[in-house]
């Protein structure tokens, strides 16, 4: 019985702590609008066709030293729109691509 009460107390404290953090996050200003976050990086869209017929979409923009963006599982090249556009403005060339899957 004592162990159950301790477990319930720990769960309650964890819940209250998480709830407080969520409330703090909700009150924080949002530096980017959702529409801005959901647009592809600016640049020329190209398609690379692999030997098996798979087409991979790429976006290339800017001139200067090249930075290649590769996203992780479950993401897409849209993940790089904010930083990619800023790097192009600073004189870099970016290449972002959608990985297979």
Secondary structure as UniProt FT lines:
FT   HELIX           2..27
FT   HELIX           34..37
FT   STRAND          44..49
FT   TURN            51..52
FT   STRAND          55..61
FT   STRAND          66..70
FT   TURN            73..74
FT   HELIX           77..80
FT   HELIX           81..89
FT   TURN            90..91
FT   STRAND          93..97
//
